[in-house]
Amino acid sequence: MVQQTDKGPATAPPGPEAPRAGLTLAAIGAGTAAAHIGNNFTTYLVGGLIDAYGFSASAMGLFAMLETLAYGAAMLGVARWGGGGGVVGGPRRLALASTVLVVLAQALSGLGGNLPLLLAGRLVTGFGFGLMNGAVNLAAGQTAHPARAISVGIACQTVLFAVVNIVLPEVSAHHGLAAMFAALALLSAVLGLGAMALPGAARADHAAMAARQPMTRAGWRLLLAMGLFAGGSLSIWPFMERAGHAIGLAATTFGRYQSLATIASALGNAALAVVITRLPRRALLAGGLVACAVSCALLTTASLAWVFAVALVVFNASWFIAYPMLLGLAYDEAPDGRLAVMMTATWLLAQSVGALAAGVLADATGSFAGVGLVGFAGCALALLLTLPMARSPARPVALAS
C-alpha cells in the first residue's frame, strides 16, 4: 500500500501508466465540457425561447428547473448504482449513454415552440448531462489528485466555452433558434466521442471501500454546504442573459462578456491546478467563496454595463475555483468518488429549485435584485460549514499499489 496526500502519492517515477493517465485527463476534460453544456448555454435557450415564442419567465424557470432536476436525479442514481461493471456500468458506458440521450433530445427540442415537447426535452437532456458528470466524477476518483483532475477538466471546458459563447449567439442571430439547438447537439456529439477514453469500470478497491463506508456526519455537512452554495449562487443563472438585457445589453454583447468570463475561469483553474498542492486549502476555499458571494450581489444590482461585466467575470472565475475545492473535501471524506457525485447532484437539485423560485420572483416583482443577496448568504454559510474541514494537506488516503 502507498499513502497519498495533497503533496502527491509516494510512488515511483511515471512508467507505462503515464500515457494512460494523460489520456484519462483529456477524457475528463471532454466529459466535463459535455456535462456542463446545459449549465453554460441554457441561458441562451431561455432568452431565445422568450423572444421567439413569448414564454413567461415562470415557464422558462420550469424549463430550466426540469433540466437541473433530471440532472441531479441522474447523478444520485450514479452515486447509488454506478461505477462498476453491472447494469449501470462504469464511466465509459455512462458517457456513451449520456451522449446518445443529449444529442437526440437537443435535436428534437429545436423542432418548434411546443412547451410540453420542450419540457420533455429538458428532462431527457438533463438526465444525460447527469450521467456524463457522474462518469467524470467517478473517473476523477481514480486519479492521484481528484480535485486537480476536476480543475484541469474545468480549465479545458472553459477554453472551449469561451469560443462557444461568442459563436452560439451568432448562430441564433443568423440562423434561428433551431440552429442553436442543433449546434448544441453537435457539440455534445463531438465531446462525447472524446469522453470515450474514460475508464471502463471503477477500481475494485474503491468499490469495496464504498460498500464498507456509510454516509458520515461530515458527508452530510458537505452536502448541506454544497446545497447552500449552489442553490444561492446559481438560482439567477438561467436568467443571466435576461438580467443583462434589463440594463440594455444585447445577447451578442452578453456573449462577449461571458466569453471573457470563461477565459478568466480557464486561467483560474489552470492556476488552481498548479497551486492546489502548494497553497493552504483554507485560503483557496475562502477566496473562491468570498469572491463568489460578492459577485452574486453585484450581478443582480448593477446598473452599469462595466460593473455587470466585471461581476460576471469574477462570478465565473470564483465559482469554478470554489467548486473543485468543495469536491476535494468530498474526495477526502470518500475517496471512491460517490460522495463527490452526490455533491454535484445536490448542487443541481438546489439550483433547480432556485431557478423556479427566481422565475416566479421575477414575474411577481419585475426584478432579480433580491436573488443576488440570497446568493451572497448561501456562499457565506457554505464557507462557515466547510472552512474547518479544509485540512492542508488532505487526509491521507490508502490506495492499492
KAMOKA-V454391 format. One line per field, one symbol per residue. ss: DSSP state (h for helix, s for strand, l for the rest). phi: phi as a letter, one per 20 degrees, with the letter a starting at -180 (. if undefined). psi: psi as a letter, one per 30 degrees, with the letter a starting at -180 (. if undefined). A space follows every 50 residues. Layout:
ss: ???
phi: ???
psi: ???
This chain:
ss: lsssllllllllllllhhhhhhhhhhhhhhhhhhhlhhhhhhhhhhhhhh hhhlllhhhhhhhhhhhhhhhhhhhhhhhhhlllllllllhhhhhhhhhh hhhhhhhhhlllllhhhhhhhhhhhhhhhhhhhhhhhhhhlllllhhhhh hhhhhhhhhhhhhhhhhhhhhhhhhlhhhhhhhhhhhhhhhhhhhhhlll lllhhhhhhhhhllllhhhhhhhhhhhhhhhhhhllhhhhhhhhhhllll hhhhhhhhhhhhhhhhhhhhhhhhhlllllhhhhhhhhhhhhhhhhhhhl llllhhhhhhhhhhhhhhhhhhhhhhhhhhhhhllllhhhhhhhhhhhhh hhhhhhhhhhhhhhhlllhhhhhhhhhhhhhhhhhhhhhlllllllsssl l
phi: .cddcfeofecfggcffggffffffffffffffffdfffecfgffgffff ffcmffffffffgfffffffgffffffffeceoddeffnegffffffgff fffffffffefrdffgfffffffffffffffffffffffffeefcgffff ffffffgffffgfffeffffgffecnffffffffffffffffffffefgf bffffffffffedffefffffffffffffffffdfegfdfffffgfdnef gffgffffffffffffffffffffefedegfffffffffffffffgfffe cfddfffgffffffgffffeeffffffgfffffbffnfffffffffgfff ffffffffffffffdmbdgffffffgfffffffffdgfeefbffggcecf e
psi: klkkafflkilllkbffeeeeeeeeeeeeeeeeefgeeefffeeeeeeee eefgkleeefeeeeeeeeeeeeeeeeeeeeflfagbeelaeeeeeeeeee eeeeeeeefgfahjeeeeeeeeeeeeeeeeeeeeeeeeeeffleieeeee eeeeeeeeeefeeefeeeeeeeeffleeeeeeeeeeeeeeeeeeffgllf llkeeeeeeeffjlkleeeeeeeeeeeeeeeefgffefgeeeeeefggkl eeeeeeeeeeeeeeeeeeeeeefeffgelkfeeeeeeeeeeeeeeeeeeg fkfkeeeeeeeeeeeeeeegeeefeeeeeeeeejfffeeeeeeeeeeeee eeeeeeeeeeeeeefgkgefeeeeeeeeeeeeeeefeffikjllkkkkkk .
